[in-house]
């Protein structure tokens, strides 16, 4: 299938699949990641088809909403791409990106890397920081019924992979356990430049948050 038609069909598939998704992992999250990926790829110039498909399909079945099944995402994406007669190499590359792009995957020794993964990973991480990242963090925390903040529960700065997956800590802790760490984990020059401004915004937000809590 011609590139633009395949991308349009994939966008429609994702939009329909995620129509009832939690607000931080819905179609509009996908749309922002897709937009970020295309922007970053203007300077990286990797395989545009792989980048766009991976950006569109990266959260098609997030494990955190499927009983921790970390293969359901790659499997769902692979089944869809096979149904569209996408080249096997492209399909497998997209699946590998989905397997290895999440923050929790960073706890593991790297077993896969590609320039396309670097682009899509940066695009996804950008949507986890800044104003959007703050909104998404509190949306997901509310979805899980978590406290906003509890000064008696300190951030765990040395989490294992399993601790990260199973945490029930207040949402503010998530800033220190993940969001504020992402700036230094960006892969591409474009991603790093955008992340700097968004990181500063989060720092300013947290100062205001703790000022209002009387905890500064």
C-alpha positions in Angstrom: 0.0 0.0 0.0 1.2 3.5 -0.8 2.8 5.3 2.1 0.2 8.0 2.7 -2.7 5.7 2.4 -1.2 3.2 4.8 -0.5 6.0 7.4 -4.0 7.3 7.0 -5.5 3.8 7.5 -3.3 3.2 10.5 -4.3 6.5 12.1 -8.0 5.6 11.6 -7.4 2.1 13.1 -5.6 3.6 16.2 -8.3 6.4 16.6 -11.0 3.8 16.6 -9.2 1.3 18.8 -8.4 3.9 21.5 -11.8 5.8 21.4 -12.5 4.8 25.0 -8.9 5.0 26.3 -7.8 6.7 29.5 -7.2 10.4 28.8 -3.4 10.3 29.1 -3.0 7.4 26.6 -5.8 8.2 24.1 -5.8 9.1 20.4 -4.6 12.7 21.2 -1.5 11.4 23.0 -0.8 9.3 19.9 -1.4 12.2 17.6 1.1 14.4 19.6 3.7 11.7 19.6 3.2 11.2 15.8 3.6 14.9 15.3 6.7 15.1 17.5 8.2 12.1 15.6 7.7 13.7 12.2 9.2 17.0 13.5 12.3 15.2 15.0 12.7 13.1 11.9 13.1 16.2 9.7 16.7 16.5 11.0 17.3 12.8 11.8 16.1 11.6 8.4 15.6 7.9 9.3 13.0 5.5 7.7 9.9 7.7 7.7 7.5 4.8 7.3 8.9 2.9 10.3 8.9 6.1 12.4 5.3 7.0 11.6 3.9 3.5 12.0 5.8 3.0 15.3 4.6 6.4 16.6 1.0 5.6 15.7 1.0 2.1 17.1 3.3 2.4 20.1 0.4 2.5 22.6 -2.2 0.4 20.7 -2.3 -2.0 23.7 -0.3 -0.6 26.6 0.6 -3.3 29.0 -0.5 -1.3 32.1 -4.1 -1.5 30.8 -3.8 -5.2 30.0 -2.7 -7.0 33.2 1.0 -6.2 32.6 1.1 -8.2 29.3 4.2 -6.7 27.7 3.8 -8.6 24.4 0.2 -7.5 23.8 1.3 -4.2 22.2 3.8 -5.7 19.7 1.4 -8.5 19.0 -1.5 -6.3 18.3 0.6 -4.0 16.1 2.0 -7.0 14.3 -1.4 -8.5 13.6 -2.6 -5.2 12.2 0.4 -4.6 10.0 0.2 -8.1 8.6 -3.4 -7.6 7.8 -2.3 -4.6 5.7 0.3 -6.6 3.9 3.2 -4.5 5.3 6.7 -5.8 4.6 7.9 -8.3 7.2 11.0 -6.3 7.9 9.1 -3.1 8.5 6.6 -5.0 10.7 9.3 -6.6 12.9 11.1 -3.3 13.2 8.0 -1.5 14.4 7.4 -4.3 16.9 10.9 -4.0 18.3 10.5 -0.3 18.7 7.3 -0.9 20.7 9.0 -3.4 22.9 12.0 -1.2 23.7 10.8 2.4 23.8 9.1 2.7 27.2 10.7 4.1 30.3 10.5 0.8 32.1 12.5 -0.8 29.3 15.4 1.5 30.3 15.8 -0.7 33.4 16.9 -3.6 31.2 20.2 -4.0 29.4 19.7 -2.7 25.9 19.1 -5.6 23.5 17.8 -3.5 20.5 18.5 -0.1 19.1 17.9 1.7 15.9 17.8 5.4 14.7 14.0 5.0 14.3 13.7 3.9 17.9 15.6 6.9 19.0 13.2 9.2 17.2 10.0 7.6 18.4 11.3 7.3 21.9 12.1 11.0 22.1 8.8 11.9 20.6 7.0 9.8 23.3 9.2 11.2 26.1 8.5 14.7 25.1 4.8 14.1 25.6 5.6 12.9 29.2 7.1 16.3 30.2 6.2 19.9 30.2 2.6 21.1 30.5 1.2 18.1 28.7 3.3 15.8 30.8 2.0 17.3 34.0 -1.6 17.0 32.8 -1.1 13.4 31.8 0.6 12.5 35.1 -2.3 13.7 37.2 -4.9 12.3 34.8 -3.4 8.8 35.1 -2.9 9.3 38.9 -6.6 10.1 39.2 -7.5 7.1 37.0 -5.6 4.9 39.4 -7.0 6.6 42.5 -3.6 7.8 43.8 -2.9 10.7 46.2 -1.7 13.9 44.6 1.0 14.4 47.3 1.9 12.8 50.6 4.9 14.2 52.4 5.2 11.0 54.4 5.8 9.0 51.2 9.2 10.0 49.7 10.1 9.3 46.1 12.0 6.1 45.5 15.1 7.2 43.5 16.5 3.7 43.2 13.6 1.8 41.9 13.8 -1.6 40.3 11.9 -2.4 37.2 9.2 -4.3 39.2 8.9 -1.5 41.8 8.4 1.0 39.0 5.7 -1.2 37.3 3.9 -1.8 40.6 4.2 1.6 42.3 1.1 3.1 44.0 2.9 6.2 45.2 1.4 9.8 45.0 1.6 11.4 41.6 4.1 14.1 42.7 6.6 11.3 43.4 6.4 10.3 39.7 8.1 13.6 38.7 11.2 12.6 40.7 11.0 8.9 39.8 10.6 9.5 36.0 9.6 12.8 34.5 12.5 14.9 35.7 14.9 12.2 34.5 13.8 12.2 30.9 15.6 15.4 29.8 18.9 13.5 30.2 17.7 10.4 28.5 16.8 12.1 25.1 18.5 10.6 22.1 18.4 13.3 19.4 19.6 16.9 19.2 16.0 18.1 18.4 14.5 16.1 21.2 17.1 17.4 23.7 16.4 21.0 22.6 12.7 20.7 23.1 13.1 18.8 26.4 15.2 21.5 28.0 12.3 24.1 27.9 9.7 21.5 29.0 11.9 20.4 31.9 12.3 24.0 33.1 8.6 24.4 33.0 8.1 21.3 35.2 10.7 22.6 37.7 8.8 25.9 37.9 5.5 24.1 38.3 6.9 22.0 41.2 8.2 25.1 43.0 4.7 26.6 42.8 3.1 23.4 43.9 5.3 23.1 47.0 4.9 26.9 47.7 1.1 26.3 47.8 1.5 23.3 50.0 3.7 25.2 52.4 6.4 22.7 51.8 9.0 24.8 50.0 
